[in-house]
Amino acid sequence: MSNTTIDVNSKKVSHRDMHTTATTPDRLAEFNRAHACIEDIITDPDTGVCYVKCVAGDKTIDVRGKYLVDDRVTVDDITFTKNPDIARRWILAGKNIGVYTGLDARDVIEDNVVILDIDLKDVAPDDDPEFLAPTDIIDNLVGRTLTIETRSGGLQCIFRNAIGATGSPRLRYVDPETGHLHDAGDTRIKHAYALFAGSYVSPDKITSKRDESNPNKPFKKPLPHADGLYRAIHTTPVIDLTHDLLNELQLAVGGRGKRARIQRTTSVAKDGEATTHTVNALRAYSSYGKRRCQYTLTHDRIQELASLAHIDYIRNNEGKTLESLSYQNDKIFNLIRARTNYMTRGVTNDESESAENIALAYEMRKLGFDSPDIVAMAILIYHPREKNFEIRSNGISYLADTVAGAFDHYEFEHSDAFSDDEILAASNAGSVPGDGIATPGRGYSHLHEFASDVPNITFETWTSFPPFAPTSSDIMLWRGDPRAGKSYHGTLYLSQHETGNYVTHRHEIIGGIFDNLVEMTSDTTKTIVWLEGKRRCCPHKTGVDGVVSCKNCPLRPSADEDGGGIPFLEYQYAASTILTKHRAINKDILLTNEGDFCPYYLLKFAEPEANYCLTVAPFISPITRPDTYSITPRDYLVIDEEPTIGVFYPAYPALYEYHRYGFASKWDTNHLVNDSIIGQMMDVKSIIREKNPKRVTKINKVIRDICEAIINLNKEIMQFSAMEVKGEREQEAFIRKVRPTLPTFEDLSPEFKRDVMVTFMEHLQDLKYPSTGDPAQYLQPFLYPAPDLLVWQQGSHPRSPKQILYLMSDHVPMFEPEFKKMLV
């Protein structure tokens, strides 16, 4: 599968002598040859595919101002056209031509096109140019459809988007020997374009930016014959890109295709006995303490980095600051801005906090921040947490471990190859009890204090795990270092009870829990249900306009046959039979084997009969959407991962944020407007008025008062936003003026507060459009107000110019789960 040279005699990848210029007749000839292969798609008024005018000698669209309005572009025959004669006139005027993949990918996606861009890789200065994908993969692809050779010799293959792909996922090829995926290039799908045949970019623009200060650094070299002219090297009519074709081509778009996720490795013990391990190679990079990237930090070094950390010092290998890049990169921007919803307030959030560290470090690594120290300083600035200064019981720095994990992740995605020893180390991570005493409960004081006052609650820190479920108290609050085996042993203890529920905060976590529980109960007749929501289960969720609707679905449950759908009694009987047949069921098993019924409703009807239910936090909350199915209480309850605890507590959302000074001083964000909260509050008021024209219930009066308060609060925020000066004095004046106008309902009973939130969620369901932005979190501070309801807070580091206005709630549980014994 090597690709060290380009075969000049390849039948598919053509090579010519170097041209020094591209004449207008040559450009028109190339355009006409390519247009003949895509003419039926371009000229079809029902497709979103068109030509786009680009700047002469460049790839930029030749337009002033915005061309995207309401996520659409308009065929105006000025910048976008479906008329080939207009495109030819653009070429005669010296302009370049691009093919636009689709005017609006949210309409009929299959009517758009997808462009597979086979790119060249960065090579050493003395090496020959080389494609990212092997030549045999390329030869199997090009020639099947219209193929354009780019200015540097890269290849762009144009297909109809029959797979319904969206976004811009990476193009990868499948190594037939290992099943691993490797980068082959990019895709152009939604609101994307690529220069078309007949375009010309001067040869001096072909080569990627080369680092003159580092002459040995790899860079992208053009093929020897590349002269800047975009040519149609295979004039074949555009065909459909299907999943079957992708598998035949050994390619993957957006993660699709064949991949050997599971590998087997063999280790030999001291006594000579060989043991075979089955491991998930994709998890190799995340094994705690088993990093490929060797990055270590002592406590003194962390303190030193913290003292040096400054936003001006956080620069990548091109000298660009992270702050400046954040305004061009949404992921970075969201990672360094203040979170708008702290659902895990009051408890340490190991999983989400380490994930935030790793996410920021990973995105920085992709943008050329190659120094772990620079990345660590950025985390200390934008994610200032006590845990980042912590050295764990095994001597590993929490901060260094998350940075190394991100660098490993980046390395894994680019090489996709870890040694057997590394994979084996990853598979064994956490299987051997750790030595020493774990760090005392930093950040766990709320749990520890709570446990110390209640006799039937025990708080413990474990570094090794007992073989049987603890029985010393009704509630066990249990902590340990990440990836130490807590989830595995929580599953083990669950299997030792006759019935139980396992609740966490992400379905991705449940995948491993489900497999482990099936294996642990394999010699029993105990039944298991992995319960997921409608949208995750629905086989028709990408149907008409991408909207999921159960009202007209032939698989919906109904009261009688005359009403359409499938009768409830038939569903109940089928669910019981299918659960007994498979013993353990999830949506994938049902979609594969039981296609005559809706997977969601089969899981819903089977859940009360199962011994175990595995699900996520909203399914145990009585205040989520009314149609969310609440699971049956069982003997043993496992609450896994501290973010899950957040579902029990009220949120405190961000309302408004702005920069007090600096280059972004004119920038601000009103979350009430941006997240469409105000519009939804107004519509909920209208629904209450329509449903209760003469008499408004007490519950609806509370909802109406809160909606009016939020609407008035938004008016005050808009007035504050328009002020020229917004210093501390103005912030204090804002709170003095606004706070007395906001009603609070802390004296209502817990049951009445839950009824308020459930009724509010029912009103949201009556909206004529899908609710967005989680409006319910804005009600909770009024029902569970903190002593300071409105609070201004500085951004995520001490020198941040960012100021955020929060609506604060008190730290009291909104509800309690049902159980006999619980492990948290």
N, C-alpha and C positions, 0 to 999 in steps of 0.2 A: 504493500500500500504506500510505498515511498513516492514522493513527487519532487525529486531534486532537480529535475531538468524538464524543459518544455520540448516535446517532440516536434521538431520542425517538419517532419513528414506526416504529422497527424492528419487523418482524413477529415476530422471535424474542426479542429482549431487551425484556421488558415493563417499563413504567413506570407508577407509580401516585402518587397524592397521598400526602404525608407522613402517617404514622400516629404518634400520640403514645403508644400503648400497645398491648399484645398481650394480648387476653383469652384465658382458658383455652379457651372454645369455638372461637375462631379457631385456636389452636394445635392442638387436636384435629382440626379440619377439615383443616388443612394436612397433619398426619401421616397421616390416613386416606387422603387423595388420593394421597400419595406411596407409602404402604405397598401400595396396590393394584397398583402397578407393579413391586414387588420382592417381593411376598408369596411367590411360588413359590420364590424363592431363599432367603429368610429362613427359611421354615418347613421347607424340605427338610433332613432330618437329615444328609444326606451332604455338605452344603456347610459351609464354615467361616464363613459370613456370619451376623452376628447384630446385635442392638441392644445398645448400651452406655449405662448410666446416667451422666449428666454432672451436674456441679454446677449448681445453679440460677443462671441469669444468666451462665454462664461456659462455657468449652469444655473444662474439665478433667474427667477421669473421676472420678466420685464413688466413691472407694475409698480405704481406708486400707491401707498396706503395699503389697507387691508383688502385681500381678495376673498377671505373667508368671512361670511356674514351668516350668523346663526348656523354655523357648522355646514355651510353650503357655499359653492361657487356658482357663478352664473355664466352661461355661454353667451358672451356679448359680442363675439367676433372681433374683439379688440385685444383681449388677453387670452381668452379661451374660445376655441372654435371646434365645430364638428365638420367644417367645410375644408376639404383638402386644398382647394384653390387658394383660400386665404392663407393657409399654412405655407403654400409655395411662395406667395407674395412676401411673407415674412422672411423666407430664405433669400429671395431676391433683394430684400432690403438689408441683408447681412445678419439678420437675427438667427438665433438658434431655436430649435423646435424640441419640445418635450412631449411625451405621452403621459397624460394625467390618468391615474388609475381609476378614478371614480369621483363623480361630483358629490355624492353623499352615500357613504358606505352603510348608513343606517337604513337605506331603502332596500332594494333587492341586491344583496351583496353579490349574488352569483352573476349579476349582469356587469359587474366590474371586472377588471383584470388584476392579476397579481404578477409582479415582475421578480423573478429569481435572479439575484445579482451575484454572479460568481466572481469573487474578488481575488486580488493578489495579496500575498502576505508580505510582511516586513522581513527583509533578508539582510544578511551582513553585506558590507560594501563590496567584498570580493566575490560574493556568491551570485549565481545566475538568478534572474527573476523566477518566481514560482507562484503557482496558484495555491489558494488555501486548500482546495479539494484535490484529491489524486486525479491524474489524467484519465484513468479508466472511468471514474465517476462522471467526469466532464463529458467524455466521449459518448457515454450512455445517455446523457441529457440533451446536449445540443443537437440540432438537426431534427428534433421531433416537432418543434414549433418555431415561430419567428425568433431568431436569435440576432441580437445586435452586439457588435464588438465595440467596446468603449474606447476612449481616448488613450488609455494606458494598455489596452489589450485585454481588459476584463470582459466578461460576457454577461449579457442581460437577456434572459429567456422569458418571453411574454406568454402567459397562459390566461384562459378564462378562469375566474375564481370559483371553480365548482366545489371547493372544499369549504366555502363560506368563511374564510379566514379574515380576521380583523386585526387592527393594530399594525405593528411593524416588527414581527418576531424575527429572530435570527434564523438564517438558513444553515442547516447542519447536515453533514453526511454521516452515515452509519458505517463504522468499521466492521466488516463482515467477520473478522477474526475474533473481536472482543465484544461486539455489540455496542461499543461506546459511541457517543456522539461527539463530533468535532466540527468546529466552525468552518463553513464553506463560503459565507458571505452574508448578504442582507436580503430582505424582502421589501418590496414597495407595495403597500396595499391601500390603507385608508388615507385619503387626502394626500397622496404621494405622487411623485412623478419622476421620470428619468429622461435624460436627453435621448432623443430619437435619432434614427439614421438620417444623415444629412447635416447634423450639427458638427461644429468644429470648435475645438479648444486648443489654443496654441501649445506646441510641445513643451515650452518652458513652464507650463502649468501642470504637466502630467505628474511629475514626481511629488510625493508627499513632502511635507516640511521636513527638512533634514537638519539635525542638530549639528551645526558647524563646530560647536564647542566639544562635541563628542563624536569624532569622525568614525569610530568603530560601532556606533549605535546602529542597529538594523533600521532600514527604511524601505519604503515601497518603491520597487524599481519597475518601470514599464517594460513590456516585451520589446525585443530589438526592433521589430517592424512598426511599432506604434508611432503614429504621426499626428495624433490629435483629431482625426476624422472618425466620426461614428458611422460604422458601415453595417449593412445587413449582410451577414456572412452566410446565413441560412434562411432563404426566403420560402418558408413553409407556412401554410395557414395556421393561425392561432388555434390551439386545441384546449380542451378542458384539463385543468389540473385536478386530479382526483386522488383520494387516499390510496387507491390501488396503484396508481401511477407512481406516487411518492415511494411506496414500498418497493416497487419494481426498480426505481431509480436509486434506491438506498439513500433517500434524502428525508429530512424531517423539517417541517415548518411549524414553529411555535411549539416544539417539544413532541410533535407527532412522529410516529415511526417506531421501529423496533429498537429496543435498548435493553441490554443485559444488565438490569439493575442489581441482580443477585450474583455474587461470586462465591466460589468455594476455595478455601485455603486450608492447607494442612500444616499442623505444627507437630513437632516431635518432642515428647517429654523426656526428662532425664533418664527414665527407665526404658526408653526406647520405644514406647508405645506411641503410635501416630494417631492424631485426632483431627478429624475434618470439621471445619467450621463453615457454616453458611452465613454470609454477611452481606449487608447492603453497602455496596461500594460508595454510593452517593453520600452516605453518612460518615465516611472516613475523615473528611476534613473537620467534622464537628466534634470529634472525640476529645473530651475534656482532658487536658494535660498531655495530649499525644499529638501536638502540633508539628507539622512539617516546617513551618516558619519558626525558626528559633529566635524568639524575641522575649527577653526577660527584663523585668523592672524591679528594682528594690524600692523600699519605701522612700529612701533619701532621693533616689533618682526621680520618683514620681513628684516629690515636692519640688525638685529642681525644675522639672518640665512645667509644673504649674506656675512657678515664679517667672518663667521665660515666656509663657503662653501669651500671645497677643494676636489679634486677627490679622495684623499686617505681616506677621511671620508665617502664616499658614498659606504657603504658596506651593504650586506644583512644579514639575520639572520644566515648565515653560514660563515660570515666573508669575503666573496668574493666581490671585488670591481666591480663597474659597468663597468669600463674601461676593466677589464679582461673578464667579461662576454660578452662584446660587440663583442669580436672576436670569440665567439662561438654562437652568436645569431644575425642573420641578421637584425631582426626588431630593436633591440636595437642599433646595429651599424648604421643603416640608420637614426635612430631618433636623434643620438647625433653627426652625421657628418654634415658638411655644405651642405645645399641644392644646387643642381646643376642648378636649374632653378627658379629664383625668378620672376614668372609671375605677381605678385601683387605689383611690385615695385612702390613706390611713394604714396601708400595709406595704411591705417591701414587695417589689414586683420584679423578681429575679429574671423571669423569662422575657418579659417585654423590655426591661432595661438592658439586658445583655443583647437582645435582638436589636435595639436601637443603636447601641454601640457598634455592633457588627455591621449593621446596615450603613451607618455613616462611614465607617472605615472602608467597607467594600465599595461604596460609590466613589469615595475619594481615590481609592486604588485604581478604579477604572478611569479616572480623570487625570492620572499621572502623578498622584502623590505617592511616590515610591518609598519615602522614608517613614518607617514605623513611628519614629519619634515625632515627626510632624503630625501624623494622624493622631497619635496619643494626645498631643497638645490640643488639637481641634476638639477631641472628645472632652478634655478637661474644660475647655471654654464653653462648648455648647451643651454638654450633658454633665453639669457639675453635680456629681453624686458622691456620697461618702464611700460607696462601694468601689469607686474608681481608685481610691487610695488604699484599698484593702489588700493585704497579702494573705492568701488562704492557708488552711491548715497544712497543705502539702507543699507550701513554699512558693506557690505560683501566684503571680499578681493577677487580680481580676481584670485590670485594664489591659495588661500585656496579653492575657489569654484571649480577650475579645478581639484585639487588634490582630493577633496571629491567626485567629479563626477566620477573620475576613480575608486576610492575605492567602490563607489556605483555600478558602472558597474561590477566590479569583484564580488561583493557580489550578485548582481542580477543574474549573469550567474551561480553562484554556488548554490544559494538557489531558484532563480526564484520565489520568493514569497514576495510580498509587501502587507502591510495591506490595507484595503479599504480606510482608512484615508490618507495613503501615496499616493495611486493612485489618490484619489480625489484631494489631494493637487497638484499633478502633472498636472492633467487635468485643474485645475483652474489657473495654473501658467501663468501670463501674461494677464489674463482676466480682472483683476482689475488694473486700471491705477496706476502706482507707485507714491509715494509721493516724494516731494523734487525736487531738481534741479539735473539733470544728470551731471556727471563729464564733465568739459569743453573739447573741442575737441582735446584731445591729439592725436597726430599723424594724425589729419585730416587737418593740416594747409594747405596742398596743395588744398584740396577741399574748405576750408573756404576762402583762399585768392582768389581762382578762382571765387567763388561766389560773393565776395565783390566787384569785379570790373565789373561785367556784370549785367545790370539792370534786365534782364529777368530770372535770376537765384536766387533762394533763398536757403540759407543754414539754417537749423533749427535743434535743439535738442529737441526731444519730450519725455515726460514721460507719457502723455495721448494722445489719438488719436481722432481727430474729426470724426463725423459720415459720413461725405461726403468728397470726394476727394478735396484736396486743389486746388484752381484756381488762386492764387495770382501771379503766374509766370509760364512761360512755362516749366522750369526745377526746380524741387524741390529736393535738396540734403538733405536727412533726416536721422538722426542717433538716436540711442537709445540703451539701454543696451541689451545684448543677451537675447533671449527668453522672450522679453517683449511684443510680439504680432505684430512685424513689418511685418512679412510675411503675417499674417492673414489679417491685415488692407490693405496691398498692394493689396491683392487679392480682398478685398471688394471694394476698389476704382476702380480696373480694371473692376469689374462687373457693376459699375455705368456708364461706357462708352459703347458706341455701339460696338466699336471694340477695340482690344488691344492685345499687346504681353507681355508675362511674361518670362523674361530670367534670369536664375540663373546658377550656376556653376556645379551642380550635379543633376542627374535625381532623386536621392533619395529624394531631397527636393521637387521636383515637384509632387511626389505622394500625399502629403498632400494638396498642392496647387490645384491640379486637383479635389480632392474630395470636397474641400471647394467651388471652383468655380462652380462645378456642383450643389451643394446644394444652393448656392446663386442665381443661375439663373434658379432654378427648375420651377418657375412659368412663364418662358419665352420660346421662341422658339430659343434663341441664341445657336449657335453651338460652340463646343470646340474641338480642336485637340491638343493632346500631342504628339509632333513630336520627334521621336528618330531616331538614325542612323541605317544604314543597319545592322551592326553586332548585335545590340541589338534587332532588329526586326526579323532577318532572322530565320525561323523555321528549316532551314537545316544547321545552322552554325556548328554543330558537325558532319557534314557529312564526306565525303571521306577525310581522312588525316586531318580532322579538319579545312580545308581551305574553306572559304566562297567565292563562285564564282557565279556571276550573269550571266555569258556568256551563260551557257548551262541550266540554270534553266527554267523549263517549265512555271513558274509564272512570268518571266521577261516581261516587256512591249516591244513591237516591232512595227515596222512601218506597217507591214502587216502580214496576217496569214501565208503566205508562208515562212516567215522568222522564224517561230516558236514563241513560247511565246504567249502573249495576246496582241491584238492591243491596241494602245494608246487610241483610242476613246472609246473602251469598258472599259478601266480602268477609264477614266474620268467620264463616265456615272455611273459606279459602285461606284466610290468614292463619287459622289454627292448623289446617292441614299442611300448609307450606312450611310453617315453623317446625312442626314435627318432622317433616320430610328432610329439611336441611339442618335442623338443630341450631344453627347460627346463621342469621340473615342480615344483609345490608343491601343498600340500593343496587350495587353492582351485581350481586348474586341474583336479585330479583329482575333487573333489566335483562340479564343474560338468559335466565331460565324461566321466568314467569311473566312473559310479555302480555298476557291477557288482562292484567290488572295494573292499576297505578301503584308504583313502588311505595310512594308515600303512604297511601291508605293501607296497603298491606302491612307496612311497618307500624302504622298507628293502631290497627286492630290487633296485631300480634303482640304489641308491647305489654299489655296487661297480663298476658298469659306466660310471658317469658320469665325465666329465673333472674336474668340480668339485663339491664338496659344501659347502654353506653351512649352518651349524648353531650351536648354543650350547654352552657349556663342558661340561655334563654328558656330552655325547656323546663327548668325548675322555678322560673320566675312567674308569679301570677300577674305581673304588671307589664308583660310584653304584649305583642299583638294578640288580640283576642282569639284569632284562629290558630295561634301556636299551641301545639298539643302539650299539655302538662303530663309528665310521666307519673306512673304509679309509685307511691312511697314503698320502699322495701326495707329489709332489716338493716343492711349495711350500706352506708353512703360514703363514697370516696370523693372528696373535692380535691382535684389535682391542679396544681399551678396557681400561684397567688392571684393572677389576673382574674381567675374564676370567682374569687371572693368579691370582686368589684360589683358583681351583679346584685349583691345584697345591699349595697350602699348607694345613696343618691350621688348624682354627678355634680360637678361644678364647671360649667362650660365657659369658654372665653367668648366675650361679646364683641370686643373691639380691640384692635392693636394698631400702633403707629410707631414711627421712628422719630425720636425727639430731636435728633441732629444727624449730621453726616450726609453722605451722598444719596441716601434714601429718605431724606426728611419729608419729602412730599408723598411718600408711600403710606397708605393705611388700608386696613381691612375691616369691614363691618360684617361680622359673621351672621348677624341676623338677616342681612340682605343677601350676602353671597350664598348662604345655604338655604335661601328661600323660606326662612322661618317666619318672617313677617306675613308673607302671603298666605301661608298655611294657618297662622293664627287668625287672620281676618276671615278666611273661609270657614274655620271651625266656629267662629262667632255666628256666621251666617247660617250654618247648619243648626246650631242651637236655636236660633231665632225661627227657622223654618219648622223645626220639630216641635217647638214649644212656643207657639205664637202668643198664647195668653198666660200660661203659667210655667215658669222656669223652675226646675227642681233645684234643691240646695246644691247638689253635685255640679249641675251645669252652671249655677251662679258662681261657684268657685272657679270653674274652668274659664268662664267668661271674664271674671275679674282678672285672672292671671293673664289671659290673652290681651286684654286692654292694657294691663300694666306693661307687658312686653312691647306692645305697639307704641305706647307713649315713651317707653325707655328708648326705643329706636329713634324717635324724634329728637330726644335730648342728645343722643349719640351723634346724630347727623349735624346738630347745631355745634356740638363740641368739635366735630371733625372739620368744620369750616373755619375754626378759629386760627388766626395766624400764629399765636403763641399758645403752646400747650405744655406748660411747666408744672411743677408740683403744686403751686398755688392754684392753678386752674383745675388740676385734678381734684384737689380737696374741695374746691368750690362746687365742682360737678357732683361729688358724692353728697355734700351738704344739701344741695338743691334737689337731687333726684331721690335719695334714699327715703325721705318721708312720704313720697308719693307711691311707694311700692308696698302692696299689701302682703302680709305673711299669714300662714295658717298653721303655725306650729301646735296650736291647742287642739286641733282636730284629732280624732282617734286614729290609730294606725290602720284600722279596717276602713274607715272613711277615706283616708288618703289613698289607699290602694284602689278603692272604688272610683275615686277621681281620676287616677291615672288610667285605669282600665277603660272608663267611659271616654276619656280623651282619645285613647287609641282606637276605640270604636268610631269616633267621629272622624279620625284620620282615614279610616277605611271607607267612609262615605264620600271622601273627596273624589273628584272626577279625574284625578291624576295620581300617579304614585307619589307617596310621601318621601321626602328627602331630608337629609341633615339631622335626623334624630330629634324631632321637636320635643319629645317627651322629656329629654334631659333638661330643657329650659323650664319645665314645670316644677321639677324636683326641688330646686333651691327655695321656691316659694312655700312648698309644703314642709320642707325640712331646713329652715333657714339657719345659717351660721350667725353668730353674734354680729359679724360684719358682713352684711349681705353683698355689698359691692366692694371690691378690692382692686386697687391698681398694683400691678407687680412688674418689676423690671424683667427684661428678657433672660435668657438662660445662662448668662455669665455676667460677672460683676461690672464689666465695662460696656455691656450691651446698651445701645441707644433705644432698643425696642421697649415699649410700654404696652402692657396688656391689661384690659379690664375684665375681671372675672365676676361671675354670679356665683356666690359661694353657698354651699350647703353644709349642714352639720354632719358630723360623723356618727350617725345612728343607723342601725339596720332597718331597711324598709320591710323586710319579711324574714321569716325563718323557715328552713326546710324541715320536712318530716323524716324521721329515722329512729332506729333503736340504738345503733352505734355509728359513729362517724369518725372518719380519718381525714384530716385536712393536711 
